[in-house]
């Protein structure tokens, strides 16, 4: 930031010096006189701009000390205007036009006003460049902070999913181990693969859809142990997943929800159907489950998983997704559609 300020000052005051010297000298060919004038004017105007911006505006105007600001501004205009008048009167006039000194006194009001206007036009021009650049920096900082905020919120939402999932799967394995089931080693292996997914792949902004589907397949195998033959579950991948990337942990909460509010509450036959397809630039994920007929009924409210999915979608794919739920008497359907996801290799952070 400091280097940028120094660079801005060097460019601005170099341009002013050259203008004051060469542009004025072009009219009368007095290059030596205007070189001297430019060399004497530049430090005065530089001091006027620094005092106006860093003292009057920042310390008084921006802190709502308006009376002090206006008093300071008027006094500084008089001081710098008279100082520039002194340079003209006692240096430039004396060296190049001594007859002008006899024509008017030093404290000649019209000339002092002229010097004040000339000085503060440059101050205003510099202030415009300064605050335009400062506004640019503020916008960049705001965007950076917004991106950091969005990423922190995404990590929080993902962290709310992971402990819930681990709790469920560990309970499943614990139940089987109590029964000395021969399936326990295989389930531990699957859990190990899932933990690896959560620790490493989930840190990516996007992952191949195939990995997400493998993750869901392992999760389903772990859950199926609890239900036996009374659960009919199918996952149909109706598209080539090789060229599709997706943000991790979007599908899991939908599948978890189908178990929690469907199979978990059923005491007889139950079913879950998962469809994944791509059509006309949209990735479409459907998760549908039966509702218990004789078991405990859901209260109709979406679980934390679905609410997290909605929040994450808004952060990750703003204006690029559709999310719908259909709650009917015998079944519950969730449909997630994400647009322009084929061949995508990065995820927009918050958005636009």
KOLDOVEX-773798 format. One record per residue (C-alpha): residue in one letter; residue number from 0; chain; x, z, y. Coordinates in nm, 3 decimals. Each point is the difference from the previous one (the first is absolute). Example, Ala and Ser with C-alpha at 12.3 -4.5 7.8 and 13.67 -1.06 7.14 Angstrom:
<atoms>
ATOM  lumnu  miti  vonu        x        z        y
ATOM      a     0     A    1.230    0.780   -0.450
ATOM      s     1     A    0.137   -0.066    0.344
</atoms>
This chain:
<atoms>
ATOM  lumnu  miti  vonu        x        z        y
ATOM      x     0     A    0.000    0.000    0.000
ATOM      x     1     A    0.281    0.094    0.239
ATOM      x     2     A    0.186   -0.322   -0.077
ATOM      x     3     A   -0.314   -0.202    0.073
ATOM      x     4     A   -0.038    0.170    0.340
ATOM      x     5     A    0.364   -0.076    0.086
ATOM      x     6     A   -0.043   -0.362   -0.111
ATOM      x     7     A   -0.318   -0.038    0.206
ATOM      x     8     A    0.172    0.139    0.308
ATOM      x     9     A    0.302   -0.225   -0.040
ATOM      x    10     A   -0.215   -0.311   -0.032
ATOM      x    11     A   -0.239    0.088    0.282
ATOM      x    12     A    0.263    0.105    0.255
ATOM      x    13     A    0.232   -0.287   -0.084
ATOM      x    14     A   -0.287   -0.240    0.064
ATOM      x    15     A   -0.085    0.178    0.327
ATOM      x    16     A    0.363   -0.006    0.115
ATOM      x    17     A    0.033   -0.373   -0.070
ATOM      x    18     A   -0.332   -0.073    0.172
ATOM      x    19     A    0.090    0.205    0.308
ATOM      x    20     A    0.334   -0.173    0.024
ATOM      x    21     A   -0.048   -0.362   -0.110
ATOM      x    22     A   -0.363   -0.061    0.094
ATOM      x    23     A    0.050    0.122    0.358
ATOM      x    24     A    0.336   -0.170    0.038
ATOM      x    25     A   -0.156   -0.331   -0.099
ATOM      x    26     A   -0.183   -0.007    0.334
ATOM      x    27     A    0.294    0.054    0.236
ATOM      x    28     A    0.314   -0.039   -0.217
ATOM      x    29     A    0.120    0.350    0.102
ATOM      x    30     A    0.100    0.094   -0.353
ATOM      x    31     A    0.246    0.268    0.103
ATOM      x    32     A   -0.250    0.179    0.222
ATOM      x    33     A   -0.275   -0.005   -0.262
ATOM      x    34     A    0.243    0.108   -0.272
ATOM      x    35     A    0.082    0.308    0.208
ATOM      x    36     A   -0.370    0.062    0.071
ATOM      x    37     A   -0.088   -0.028   -0.369
ATOM      x    38     A    0.279    0.238   -0.094
ATOM      x    39     A   -0.129    0.257    0.251
ATOM      x    40     A   -0.374   -0.049   -0.060
ATOM      x    41     A    0.011    0.022   -0.381
ATOM      x    42     A    0.110    0.367   -0.024
ATOM      x    43     A   -0.265    0.097    0.258
ATOM      x    44     A   -0.281   -0.174   -0.185
ATOM      x    45     A    0.125    0.129   -0.334
ATOM      x    46     A   -0.010    0.356    0.135
ATOM      x    47     A   -0.347   -0.057    0.146
ATOM      x    48     A   -0.141   -0.124   -0.333
ATOM      x    49     A    0.156    0.279   -0.206
ATOM      x    50     A   -0.122    0.268    0.240
ATOM      x    51     A   -0.350   -0.150    0.018
ATOM      x    52     A   -0.047   -0.038   -0.378
ATOM      x    53     A    0.189    0.294   -0.149
ATOM      x    54     A   -0.071    0.258    0.270
ATOM      x    55     A   -0.312   -0.090    0.196
ATOM      x    56     A   -0.205   -0.172   -0.273
ATOM      x    57     A    0.111    0.188   -0.312
ATOM      x    58     A    0.041    0.349    0.142
ATOM      x    59     A   -0.280   -0.002    0.256
ATOM      x    60     A   -0.252   -0.283   -0.046
ATOM      x    61     A   -0.024    0.022   -0.382
ATOM      x    62     A   -0.033    0.379    0.022
ATOM      x    63     A   -0.291   -0.023    0.245
ATOM      x    64     A    0.205    0.131    0.293
ATOM      x    65     A   -0.140   -0.270    0.222
ATOM      x    66     A    0.061    0.167    0.339
ATOM      x    67     A    0.371    0.051   -0.074
ATOM      x    68     A    0.016   -0.359   -0.127
ATOM      x    69     A   -0.141   -0.155    0.316
ATOM      x    70     A    0.206    0.219    0.231
ATOM      x    71     A    0.313   -0.084   -0.200
ATOM      x    72     A   -0.083   -0.370   -0.001
ATOM      x    73     A   -0.050   -0.019    0.377
ATOM      x    74     A    0.318    0.196    0.069
ATOM      x    75     A    0.207   -0.205   -0.249
ATOM      x    76     A   -0.130   -0.326    0.150
ATOM      x    77     A    0.117    0.116    0.343
ATOM      x    78     A    0.338    0.113   -0.134
ATOM      x    79     A    0.075   -0.320   -0.197
ATOM      x    80     A   -0.146   -0.222    0.271
ATOM      x    81     A    0.220    0.162    0.267
ATOM      x    82     A    0.300   -0.013   -0.235
ATOM      x    83     A   -0.044   -0.373   -0.050
ATOM      x    84     A   -0.051   -0.041    0.376
ATOM      x    85     A    0.332    0.183    0.055
ATOM      x    86     A    0.180   -0.240   -0.236
ATOM      x    87     A   -0.136   -0.298    0.192
ATOM      x    88     A    0.050    0.148    0.345
ATOM      x    89     A    0.345    0.158   -0.032
ATOM      x    90     A    0.161   -0.230   -0.257
ATOM      x    91     A   -0.162   -0.344   -0.025
ATOM      x    92     A   -0.093   -0.034    0.370
ATOM      x    93     A    0.331    0.139    0.121
ATOM      x    94     A    0.202   -0.239   -0.216
ATOM      x    95     A   -0.208   -0.316    0.029
ATOM      x    96     A   -0.254    0.035    0.285
ATOM      x    97     A    0.107    0.269    0.249
ATOM      x    98     A   -0.232   -0.144    0.266
ATOM      x    99     A   -0.301    0.117   -0.202
ATOM      x   100     A    0.110    0.362    0.049
ATOM      x   101     A   -0.040   -0.040    0.374
ATOM      x   102     A   -0.347   -0.152   -0.038
ATOM      x   103     A   -0.161    0.299   -0.181
ATOM      x   104     A    0.074    0.369   -0.066
ATOM      x   105     A    0.084    0.134   -0.344
ATOM      x   106     A   -0.333    0.184   -0.038
ATOM      x   107     A   -0.211   -0.306    0.070
ATOM      x   108     A   -0.335    0.058   -0.177
ATOM      x   109     A   -0.085   -0.364   -0.094
ATOM      x   110     A    0.343   -0.048   -0.158
ATOM      x   111     A   -0.021    0.330   -0.191
ATOM      x   112     A   -0.345   -0.096   -0.131
ATOM      x   113     A    0.142   -0.339   -0.102
ATOM      x   114     A    0.286    0.170   -0.190
ATOM      x   115     A   -0.246    0.239   -0.171
ATOM      x   116     A   -0.222   -0.287   -0.115
ATOM      x   117     A    0.297   -0.201   -0.126
ATOM      x   118     A    0.134    0.299   -0.189
ATOM      x   119     A   -0.325    0.110   -0.161
ATOM      x   120     A   -0.104   -0.346   -0.106
ATOM      x   121     A    0.306    0.007   -0.226
ATOM      x   122     A   -0.082    0.356   -0.107
ATOM      x   123     A   -0.352   -0.112   -0.096
ATOM      x   124     A    0.136   -0.301   -0.191
ATOM      x   125     A    0.243    0.217   -0.194
ATOM      x   126     A   -0.273    0.257   -0.072
ATOM      x   127     A   -0.222   -0.277   -0.138
ATOM      x   128     A    0.272   -0.110   -0.244
ATOM      x   129     A    0.083    0.361   -0.087
ATOM      x   130     A   -0.356    0.107   -0.080
ATOM      x   131     A   -0.077   -0.324   -0.184
ATOM      x   132     A    0.296    0.064   -0.227
ATOM      x   133     A   -0.095    0.369   -0.033
ATOM      x   134     A   -0.356   -0.101   -0.096
ATOM      x   135     A    0.143   -0.237   -0.263
ATOM      x   136     A    0.211    0.280   -0.144
ATOM      x   137     A   -0.302    0.231   -0.002
ATOM      x   138     A   -0.206   -0.257   -0.189
ATOM      x   139     A    0.273   -0.047   -0.258
ATOM      x   140     A    0.032    0.377   -0.039
ATOM      x   141     A   -0.378    0.037   -0.037
ATOM      x   142     A   -0.007   -0.270   -0.269
ATOM      x   143     A    0.288    0.166   -0.182
ATOM      x   144     A   -0.172    0.339    0.013
ATOM      x   145     A   -0.326   -0.156   -0.119
ATOM      x   146     A    0.182   -0.163   -0.292
ATOM      x   147     A    0.164    0.332   -0.091
ATOM      x   148     A   -0.337    0.174    0.023
ATOM      x   149     A   -0.166   -0.258   -0.225
ATOM      x   150     A    0.279    0.022   -0.257
ATOM      x   151     A   -0.023    0.381    0.000
ATOM      x   152     A   -0.376   -0.019   -0.050
ATOM      x   153     A    0.043   -0.246   -0.287
ATOM      x   154     A    0.249    0.231   -0.169
ATOM      x   155     A   -0.239    0.291    0.043
ATOM      x   156     A   -0.287   -0.195   -0.153
ATOM      x   157     A    0.216   -0.109   -0.294
ATOM      x   158     A    0.117    0.358   -0.053
ATOM      x   159     A   -0.364    0.108   -0.028
ATOM      x   160     A   -0.048   -0.246   -0.287
ATOM      x   161     A    0.311    0.083   -0.202
ATOM      x   162     A   -0.049    0.375   -0.067
ATOM      x   163     A   -0.361   -0.063   -0.099
ATOM      x   164     A    0.107   -0.265   -0.251
ATOM      x   165     A    0.284    0.209   -0.143
ATOM      x   166     A   -0.236    0.295   -0.044
ATOM      x   167     A   -0.245   -0.212   -0.201
ATOM      x   168     A    0.261   -0.162   -0.225
ATOM      x   169     A    0.184    0.325   -0.072
ATOM      x   170     A   -0.329    0.158   -0.099
ATOM      x   171     A   -0.060   -0.287   -0.243
ATOM      x   172     A    0.343    0.033   -0.160
ATOM      x   173     A   -0.031    0.378   -0.015
ATOM      x   174     A   -0.330   -0.028   -0.188
ATOM      x   175     A    0.151   -0.236   -0.256
ATOM      x   176     A    0.313    0.210   -0.045
ATOM      x   177     A   -0.220    0.297   -0.083
ATOM      x   178     A   -0.145   -0.211   -0.280
ATOM      x   179     A    0.347   -0.111   -0.117
ATOM      x   180     A   -0.108   -0.360    0.049
ATOM      x   181     A    0.235   -0.274   -0.111
ATOM      x   182     A   -0.088   -0.185    0.318
ATOM      x   183     A    0.171    0.257    0.222
ATOM      x   184     A    0.347   -0.168    0.007
ATOM      x   185     A   -0.152   -0.334    0.095
ATOM      x   186     A   -0.203    0.161    0.276
ATOM      x   187     A    0.307    0.183    0.131
ATOM      x   188     A    0.180   -0.334    0.009
ATOM      x   189     A   -0.289   -0.153    0.195
ATOM      x   190     A   -0.002    0.292    0.241
ATOM      x   191     A    0.375   -0.043    0.047
ATOM      x   192     A   -0.054   -0.365    0.091
ATOM      x   193     A   -0.273    0.098    0.243
ATOM      x   194     A    0.217    0.263    0.166
ATOM      x   195     A    0.276   -0.258    0.037
ATOM      x   196     A   -0.254   -0.229    0.165
ATOM      x   197     A   -0.108    0.273    0.240
ATOM      x   198     A    0.353    0.107    0.089
ATOM      x   199     A    0.146   -0.346    0.056
ATOM      x   200     A   -0.247   -0.287    0.017
ATOM      x   201     A   -0.248    0.192    0.214
ATOM      x   202     A    0.263    0.026    0.275
ATOM      x   203     A   -0.016   -0.375    0.052
ATOM      x   204     A   -0.233   -0.145    0.258
ATOM      x   205     A   -0.131   -0.242   -0.261
ATOM      x   206     A    0.051   -0.048   -0.372
ATOM      x   207     A   -0.090   -0.279   -0.243
ATOM      x   208     A   -0.363    0.021   -0.103
ATOM      x   209     A    0.117   -0.018   -0.361
ATOM      x   210     A    0.174    0.338    0.041
ATOM      x   211     A   -0.312    0.156    0.145
ATOM      x   212     A   -0.199   -0.133   -0.295
ATOM      x   213     A    0.255    0.139   -0.248
ATOM      x   214     A   -0.029    0.331    0.178
ATOM      x   215     A   -0.378   -0.004   -0.035
ATOM      x   216     A    0.028   -0.101   -0.367
ATOM      x   217     A    0.218    0.302   -0.073
ATOM      x   218     A   -0.238    0.223    0.189
ATOM      x   219     A   -0.295   -0.133   -0.201
ATOM      x   220     A    0.182    0.058   -0.330
ATOM      x   221     A    0.061    0.359    0.101
ATOM      x   222     A   -0.362    0.052    0.098
ATOM      x   223     A   -0.150   -0.172   -0.307
ATOM      x   224     A    0.124    0.281   -0.223
ATOM      x   225     A   -0.254    0.237    0.153
ATOM      x   226     A   -0.303   -0.215   -0.073
ATOM      x   227     A    0.052   -0.164   -0.337
ATOM      x   228     A   -0.258   -0.250   -0.119
ATOM      x   229     A   -0.262    0.095    0.255
ATOM      x   230     A    0.194   -0.174    0.279
ATOM      x   231     A   -0.003   -0.379    0.023
ATOM      x   232     A    0.258   -0.106    0.259
ATOM      x   233     A    0.135   -0.345    0.076
ATOM      x   234     A    0.239   -0.141    0.259
ATOM      x   235     A   -0.021   -0.373    0.056
ATOM      x   236     A    0.279   -0.168    0.200
ATOM      x   237     A   -0.146   -0.339    0.082
ATOM      x   238     A    0.285   -0.135    0.211
ATOM      x   239     A    0.374   -0.063   -0.008
ATOM      x   240     A    0.157    0.316    0.145
ATOM      x   241     A    0.355   -0.133    0.036
ATOM      x   242     A   -0.034   -0.109    0.363
ATOM      x   243     A   -0.209    0.288    0.129
ATOM      x   244     A    0.131    0.319    0.160
ATOM      x   245     A   -0.211    0.301    0.089
ATOM      x   246     A    0.050    0.338    0.164
ATOM      x   247     A    0.054    0.259   -0.276
ATOM      x   248     A   -0.266    0.255   -0.095
ATOM      x   249     A   -0.299   -0.201    0.116
ATOM      x   250     A   -0.154   -0.059   -0.343
ATOM      x   251     A    0.062    0.344   -0.154
ATOM      x   252     A   -0.245    0.198    0.216
ATOM      x   253     A   -0.275   -0.249   -0.083
ATOM      x   254     A    0.063    0.036   -0.375
ATOM      x   255     A    0.032    0.378    0.031
ATOM      x   256     A   -0.332    0.009    0.181
ATOM      x   257     A   -0.168   -0.193   -0.282
ATOM      x   258     A    0.116    0.264   -0.248
ATOM      x   259     A   -0.077    0.297    0.221
ATOM      x   260     A   -0.355   -0.097    0.094
ATOM      x   261     A   -0.084   -0.201   -0.313
ATOM      x   262     A    0.169    0.077   -0.328
ATOM      x   263     A    0.084    0.362    0.082
ATOM      x   264     A   -0.366    0.089    0.049
ATOM      x   265     A   -0.140   -0.196   -0.293
ATOM      x   266     A   -0.083    0.168   -0.330
ATOM      x   267     A   -0.085   -0.323   -0.183
ATOM      x   268     A    0.117   -0.360    0.017
ATOM      x   269     A    0.164   -0.111    0.326
ATOM      x   270     A    0.186   -0.306    0.122
ATOM      x   271     A    0.245   -0.115    0.268
ATOM      x   272     A    0.077   -0.359    0.090
ATOM      x   273     A    0.294   -0.109    0.221
ATOM      x   274     A    0.033   -0.359    0.121
ATOM      x   275     A    0.293   -0.143    0.196
ATOM      x   276     A   -0.012   -0.356    0.129
ATOM      x   277     A    0.114   -0.220    0.287
ATOM      x   278     A   -0.233   -0.247    0.165
ATOM      x   279     A    0.036   -0.211    0.315
ATOM      x   280     A    0.278    0.212    0.151
ATOM      x   281     A   -0.161    0.335   -0.092
ATOM      x   282     A    0.117    0.254   -0.254
ATOM      x   283     A   -0.315    0.152   -0.151
ATOM      x   284     A   -0.003    0.329   -0.190
ATOM      x   285     A   -0.323    0.126   -0.156
ATOM      x   286     A   -0.035    0.336   -0.169
ATOM      x   287     A   -0.338    0.078   -0.151
ATOM      x   288     A   -0.106    0.296   -0.209
ATOM      x   289     A   -0.313    0.126   -0.169
ATOM      x   290     A   -0.172    0.306    0.139
ATOM      x   291     A   -0.080    0.291   -0.229
ATOM      x   292     A   -0.358    0.004   -0.125
ATOM      x   293     A   -0.002    0.342   -0.161
ATOM      x   294     A    0.302    0.160    0.156
ATOM      x   295     A    0.077    0.156    0.336
ATOM      x   296     A   -0.092   -0.234    0.282
ATOM      x   297     A    0.240   -0.081    0.280
ATOM      x   298     A   -0.099    0.118    0.345
ATOM      x   299     A    0.025   -0.357    0.128
ATOM      x   300     A    0.297    0.069    0.222
ATOM      x   301     A    0.324   -0.192   -0.031
ATOM      x   302     A    0.297    0.196   -0.126
ATOM      x   303     A    0.325    0.057    0.189
ATOM      x   304     A    0.150   -0.300   -0.182
ATOM      x   305     A   -0.244   -0.253    0.142
ATOM      x   306     A    0.024    0.152    0.347
ATOM      x   307     A    0.379   -0.031   -0.017
ATOM      x   308     A   -0.028   -0.363   -0.104
ATOM      x   309     A   -0.218   -0.075    0.303
ATOM      x   310     A    0.247    0.165    0.238
ATOM      x   311     A    0.300   -0.175   -0.154
ATOM      x   312     A   -0.172   -0.337    0.013
ATOM      x   313     A   -0.068    0.045    0.371
ATOM      x   314     A    0.368    0.077    0.063
ATOM      x   315     A    0.147   -0.262   -0.232
ATOM      x   316     A   -0.241   -0.294    0.016
ATOM      x   317     A   -0.199    0.030    0.324
ATOM      x   318     A   -0.269   -0.269    0.028
ATOM      x   319     A    0.124   -0.149   -0.329
ATOM      x   320     A   -0.205    0.191   -0.252
ATOM      x   321     A   -0.354    0.068   -0.117
ATOM      x   322     A   -0.095    0.319   -0.180
ATOM      x   323     A   -0.347    0.052   -0.146
ATOM      x   324     A   -0.166    0.247   -0.231
ATOM      x   325     A   -0.331   -0.052   -0.177
ATOM      x   326     A   -0.163    0.311   -0.138
ATOM      x   327     A   -0.282   -0.092   -0.238
ATOM      x   328     A   -0.201    0.206   -0.241
ATOM      x   329     A    0.205   -0.083   -0.309
ATOM      x   330     A    0.334   -0.114    0.136
ATOM      x   331     A    0.242    0.034    0.290
ATOM      x   332     A    0.202   -0.300    0.127
ATOM      x   333     A    0.299   -0.011    0.236
ATOM      x   334     A    0.117   -0.337    0.132
ATOM      x   335     A    0.327   -0.037    0.190
ATOM      x   336     A    0.098   -0.335    0.152
ATOM      x   337     A    0.329   -0.062    0.181
ATOM      x   338     A    0.062   -0.326    0.185
ATOM      x   339     A    0.318   -0.210    0.018
ATOM      x   340     A    0.186    0.210   -0.253
ATOM      x   341     A    0.138   -0.277   -0.226
ATOM      x   342     A    0.380   -0.040    0.040
ATOM      x   343     A    0.005    0.289    0.245
ATOM      x   344     A    0.331    0.183   -0.009
ATOM      x   345     A   -0.040    0.264    0.266
ATOM      x   346     A   -0.264    0.234    0.127
ATOM      x   347     A   -0.096    0.020    0.370
ATOM      x   348     A    0.042    0.358    0.124
ATOM      x   349     A   -0.314    0.082    0.183
ATOM      x   350     A   -0.055   -0.320    0.061
ATOM      x   351     A   -0.026   -0.268    0.248
</atoms>
